[in-house]
Amino acid sequence: MSKPEILIVGPMHQSALDRLDAEFVTHKLWLAPDKDALIAKIAANVRGIATTGNHGATAKLIDALPKLEIISCFGVGYDAVDIDAAKRRKIPVSNTPDVLNDCVADLAICMMLDIGRKITQGDRYVRAGKWLKGPQALATRVSGKRLGILGYGRIGRAIAKRAAAFDMSIGYHSRNKVTDKPYAYHASAVELAKHSDFMIIITPGGKETFHLVNEQVIKALGPKGFLINVSRGSVVDEAALLKCLQDGSIGGAALDVFEQEPKMDEAFWTLDNVLLQPHVGSATHETRAAMGNLTVDNLLVHFSGKPVLTPVY
């Protein structure tokens, strides 16, 4: 039996690419000098798409592939995939939840500790020779403080588990109130921010959460509050955040994601009260390999006639 043909939209972990090449006839869209020409050439034969949370799959791409049967997304976020277009053709979409929970939660805690205790700022202070002239300014204690978690899904729960070890008072806001954890539920992002010293954002991206964290929410954290975003850049109004960081309306921010990443307002680079990371929440060898395996496994089970392992809908 001939191998199914799939279109790989963007680069992903090498182990995933190796498995895809072994299991399928692959076409790598990001390497094509003329992407439209490649799609036109292979459209009649492509049965699957392998993509990433950043590259997604547009309605135009989906509609261009008449035999498309499945979209397998490398990443837990799938807001760049046009779900409505997939649903219209009853094309299953899968993602890679759970396998990245621990690494994203680890990074969220690391970033909270960093921005609170000025860890990377201290590194820069030493390297610049400033310690020779006097001690660095005092930082903020993390243990025992109030942590707000915006979005209480799988990763939010993993973050709460870690924060509990720091004796933090934990509150959360999400679409649904949970009953199996003794944490304080807040009815809105603003209310959560008002009751937080640190607020970690781990909500999905997309239209429903676009600029959910606006100037009102940011200012509710106050001049001693800290914002940590490990979800999607679209959730935060970046212009409002920059303004609040510059005028002292918020104590600081730690950002792993950005609205137009990797581009951002270069004014962020000049601020000492912001920690910047290049979207590395899941970026460990172990987790990216696990994400890749799940991406491939979803394709394999589909083409064997079974339901995908981790459906989006």
C-alpha positions as CSV (number, residue, x, y, z in Angstrom):
1,M,0.0,0.0,0.0
2,S,1.3,3.4,-0.9
3,K,2.1,5.9,1.8
4,P,-0.3,8.8,2.4
5,E,1.0,12.2,1.2
6,I,1.1,15.0,3.7
7,L,2.1,18.6,3.7
8,I,4.3,19.8,6.4
9,V,3.7,23.6,6.8
10,G,6.6,24.6,9.0
11,P,9.7,23.3,10.7
12,M,9.4,21.3,13.9
13,H,11.6,19.1,16.1
14,Q,13.9,17.0,13.9
15,S,12.8,13.7,15.4
16,A,9.2,14.5,14.2
17,L,10.4,15.4,10.7
18,D,12.4,12.1,10.6
19,R,9.4,10.1,11.6
20,L,7.1,12.0,9.2
21,D,9.6,11.3,6.3
22,A,9.7,7.6,7.3
23,E,5.9,7.1,7.6
24,F,4.6,9.3,4.8
25,V,5.4,11.0,1.5
26,T,6.2,14.4,2.7
27,H,6.1,17.9,1.1
28,K,7.8,20.7,3.1
29,L,6.0,23.9,2.4
30,W,8.4,26.2,4.2
31,L,11.3,25.1,2.0
32,A,9.5,25.7,-1.3
33,P,10.8,28.7,-3.3
34,D,7.2,29.1,-4.7
35,K,4.7,27.9,-2.1
36,D,1.7,28.5,-4.3
37,A,3.3,26.5,-7.1
38,L,4.1,23.6,-4.7
39,I,0.5,23.5,-3.4
40,A,-0.9,23.5,-6.9
41,K,1.4,20.7,-7.9
42,I,0.6,18.4,-5.0
43,A,-3.0,19.4,-4.1
44,A,-4.7,16.5,-5.7
45,N,-2.7,13.9,-3.6
46,V,-2.3,15.5,-0.2
47,R,-4.4,13.8,2.5
48,G,-2.9,15.3,5.7
49,I,-1.4,18.4,7.1
50,A,1.3,18.5,9.8
51,T,1.7,22.0,11.1
52,T,2.7,23.9,14.2
53,G,0.9,26.2,16.6
54,N,2.6,29.2,15.0
55,H,2.2,28.3,11.3
56,G,-1.3,26.8,11.6
57,A,-3.4,26.2,8.5
58,T,-5.4,28.9,6.8
59,A,-8.8,28.5,5.2
60,K,-7.1,29.2,1.9
61,L,-4.7,26.3,2.4
62,I,-7.4,23.9,3.6
63,D,-9.7,24.7,0.7
64,A,-6.8,24.2,-1.8
65,L,-6.5,20.5,-0.8
66,P,-9.5,18.6,-2.0
67,K,-8.5,15.3,-0.5
68,L,-7.4,16.6,2.9
69,E,-8.5,14.3,5.8
70,I,-6.7,15.5,8.9
71,I,-4.7,18.4,10.3
72,S,-2.2,17.4,13.0
73,C,-0.8,20.3,15.0
74,F,2.5,20.3,16.8
75,G,1.7,22.3,19.9
76,V,-1.1,22.7,22.4
77,G,-2.2,26.1,20.8
78,Y,-4.1,25.8,17.6
79,D,-5.5,29.3,17.1
80,A,-3.6,29.6,13.9
81,V,-5.6,26.8,12.4
82,D,-8.8,27.9,10.8
83,I,-11.1,25.5,12.8
84,D,-14.3,26.8,11.1
85,A,-12.8,25.9,7.7
86,A,-11.9,22.4,8.9
87,K,-15.3,21.8,10.5
88,R,-17.1,22.7,7.3
89,R,-15.3,19.8,5.6
90,K,-15.5,17.6,8.7
91,I,-11.7,17.4,8.9
92,P,-10.4,16.4,12.3
93,V,-7.8,18.6,13.9
94,S,-5.5,17.4,16.6
95,N,-2.9,19.0,18.9
96,T,-0.4,17.9,21.5
97,P,-1.7,18.6,25.0
98,D,-0.4,17.2,28.3
99,V,3.1,16.3,27.0
100,L,4.2,19.9,27.4
101,N,2.4,20.7,30.7
102,D,5.5,20.3,33.0
103,C,7.9,22.3,30.9
104,V,5.6,25.2,30.4
105,A,4.7,25.2,34.1
106,D,8.4,25.0,35.0
107,L,9.2,28.0,32.8
108,A,6.3,30.0,34.3
109,I,7.6,29.5,37.8
110,C,11.2,30.3,36.7
111,M,10.0,33.5,35.1
112,M,8.1,34.5,38.2
113,L,11.1,33.9,40.4
114,D,13.3,35.7,37.9
115,I,11.3,38.9,37.6
116,G,10.6,38.9,41.4
117,R,14.1,38.3,42.6
118,K,15.8,40.1,39.7
119,I,17.9,37.1,38.7
120,T,18.8,38.0,35.1
121,Q,18.9,41.6,36.1
122,G,21.5,40.7,38.7
123,D,23.5,38.8,36.2
124,R,23.6,41.9,34.0
125,Y,24.5,44.0,37.1
126,V,27.5,41.8,37.8
127,R,28.7,41.5,34.2
128,A,28.6,45.3,33.8
129,G,30.9,45.8,36.8
130,K,28.2,47.6,38.8
131,W,28.6,45.4,41.9
132,L,32.0,46.9,42.4
133,K,30.3,50.2,43.0
134,G,27.6,49.0,45.4
135,P,24.9,46.4,45.9
136,Q,22.0,45.9,43.6
137,A,18.6,47.3,44.6
138,L,16.4,45.0,46.7
139,A,14.1,42.6,45.0
140,T,10.6,41.2,45.8
141,R,10.0,38.1,47.9
142,V,8.0,35.4,46.1
143,S,7.2,32.8,48.8
144,G,4.0,33.5,50.6
145,K,2.7,36.0,48.0
146,R,-0.6,35.9,46.2
147,L,-0.5,34.2,42.8
148,G,-3.3,34.7,40.2
149,I,-3.5,32.1,37.4
150,L,-5.5,33.3,34.4
151,G,-6.7,30.2,32.7
152,Y,-7.0,27.1,34.9
153,G,-6.6,24.2,32.5
154,R,-4.0,21.4,32.4
155,I,-1.0,23.8,32.6
156,G,-2.7,26.1,35.0
157,R,-3.1,23.2,37.4
158,A,0.6,22.2,37.0
159,I,1.6,25.8,37.8
160,A,-0.6,25.8,40.9
161,K,1.0,22.6,42.1
162,R,4.4,24.1,41.9
163,A,3.4,27.5,43.4
164,A,1.9,25.7,46.4
165,A,5.4,24.5,47.3
166,F,6.3,28.2,47.7
167,D,3.4,28.6,50.2
168,M,1.7,31.0,47.8
169,S,-2.0,32.0,48.2
170,I,-3.5,30.9,44.9
171,G,-6.4,32.3,43.0
172,Y,-7.6,31.8,39.5
173,H,-10.0,32.9,36.7
174,S,-11.2,30.7,33.9
175,R,-14.3,30.1,31.9
176,N,-15.5,27.5,34.4
177,K,-15.1,27.4,38.1
178,V,-13.5,24.2,39.4
179,T,-14.6,22.4,42.5
180,D,-11.8,19.9,43.1
181,K,-9.2,22.5,44.3
182,P,-9.3,24.8,47.3
183,Y,-8.2,27.9,45.4
184,A,-10.1,31.2,45.2
185,Y,-12.1,31.8,42.1
186,H,-12.4,35.3,40.8
187,A,-15.1,36.3,38.4
188,S,-13.0,38.4,36.0
189,A,-9.4,39.0,35.0
190,V,-9.6,42.4,36.6
191,E,-10.8,40.9,39.9
192,L,-8.0,38.3,39.8
193,A,-5.4,41.0,39.1
194,K,-6.6,43.1,42.1
195,H,-6.0,40.1,44.4
196,S,-2.6,39.1,42.9
197,D,1.0,40.0,43.6
198,F,2.0,37.9,40.6
199,M,-0.4,36.9,37.8
200,I,0.5,34.1,35.3
201,I,-1.4,34.0,32.0
202,I,-1.9,30.5,30.6
203,T,-5.2,30.9,28.7
204,P,-5.7,29.9,25.1
205,G,-5.2,32.4,22.3
206,G,-7.7,33.3,19.6
207,K,-10.6,35.7,19.2
208,E,-12.2,35.0,22.5
209,T,-9.2,36.0,24.5
210,F,-7.8,38.8,22.3
211,H,-6.4,41.6,24.6
212,L,-8.2,40.0,27.6
213,V,-5.4,41.5,29.6
214,N,-5.9,45.2,28.8
215,E,-4.8,48.3,30.5
216,Q,-7.5,48.0,33.2
217,V,-6.3,44.5,34.1
218,I,-2.6,45.5,34.1
219,K,-3.2,48.6,36.3
220,A,-5.2,46.4,38.7
221,L,-2.0,44.5,39.5
222,G,-0.6,47.8,40.7
223,P,3.0,49.2,40.9
224,K,4.2,46.3,43.0
225,G,2.5,43.6,40.9
226,F,4.1,41.4,38.2
227,L,2.6,39.9,35.0
228,I,3.9,36.7,33.5
229,N,2.7,35.5,30.1
230,V,3.4,32.0,28.9
231,S,0.3,31.6,26.8
232,R,-0.2,33.6,23.6
233,G,1.0,37.2,22.9
234,S,-2.5,38.1,21.6
235,V,-3.9,37.8,25.1
236,V,-2.1,40.9,26.3
237,D,-2.5,44.4,24.9
238,E,1.3,44.9,24.4
239,A,1.1,48.7,23.8
240,A,-0.8,49.1,27.1
241,L,1.7,46.9,28.9
242,L,4.6,48.8,27.6
243,K,3.1,52.1,28.7
244,C,2.4,50.7,32.2
245,L,5.9,49.3,32.5
246,Q,7.3,52.7,31.5
247,D,5.2,54.8,33.9
248,G,5.4,52.5,36.9
249,S,1.7,51.4,36.9
250,I,3.0,47.8,37.1
251,G,6.0,46.5,38.9
252,G,7.3,44.3,36.2
253,A,6.5,41.7,33.5
254,A,8.0,38.4,32.3
255,L,7.1,37.6,28.7
256,D,7.7,34.4,26.7
257,V,5.2,35.3,23.9
258,F,4.4,38.4,21.9
259,E,1.7,39.7,19.6
260,Q,3.9,39.8,16.4
261,E,6.7,37.5,17.5
262,P,9.6,37.4,16.9
263,K,9.0,41.2,16.3
264,M,8.2,43.5,19.2
265,D,8.5,47.1,20.2
266,E,12.2,47.6,20.8
267,A,11.3,49.9,23.8
268,F,10.9,46.6,25.7
269,W,14.6,46.0,25.3
270,T,15.5,49.2,27.3
271,L,13.5,48.3,30.4
272,D,15.0,46.7,33.5
273,N,11.6,45.7,34.9
274,V,10.8,43.2,32.1
275,L,12.1,39.8,31.4
276,L,12.0,38.7,27.7
277,Q,12.1,35.1,26.4
278,P,11.9,33.8,22.8
279,H,8.8,31.6,23.2
280,V,10.5,28.7,24.9
281,G,7.8,27.3,27.1
282,S,8.0,23.8,25.6
283,A,11.5,24.2,24.3
284,T,13.3,21.2,25.8
285,H,14.7,18.2,23.9
286,E,12.4,15.8,25.9
287,T,9.2,17.8,25.5
288,R,9.6,18.7,21.8
289,A,10.4,15.0,21.0
290,A,7.2,14.0,22.9
291,M,5.2,16.6,21.0
292,G,6.6,15.4,17.7
293,N,5.7,11.8,18.5
294,L,2.1,12.7,19.3
295,T,1.9,14.8,16.1
296,V,2.9,11.8,14.1
297,D,0.9,9.3,16.1
298,N,-2.3,11.3,15.5
299,L,-1.7,11.0,11.7
300,L,-0.9,7.3,11.9
301,V,-4.0,6.4,13.9
302,H,-6.2,8.5,11.5
303,F,-4.8,6.7,8.4
304,S,-5.4,3.4,10.2
305,G,-9.1,4.2,10.4
306,K,-9.2,5.1,14.1
307,P,-10.1,8.4,15.8
308,V,-7.2,10.8,16.5
309,L,-5.7,10.5,20.0
310,T,-6.1,14.2,21.0
311,P,-8.9,15.9,19.0
312,V,-9.3,19.6,19.2
313,Y,-13.1,19.2,18.6
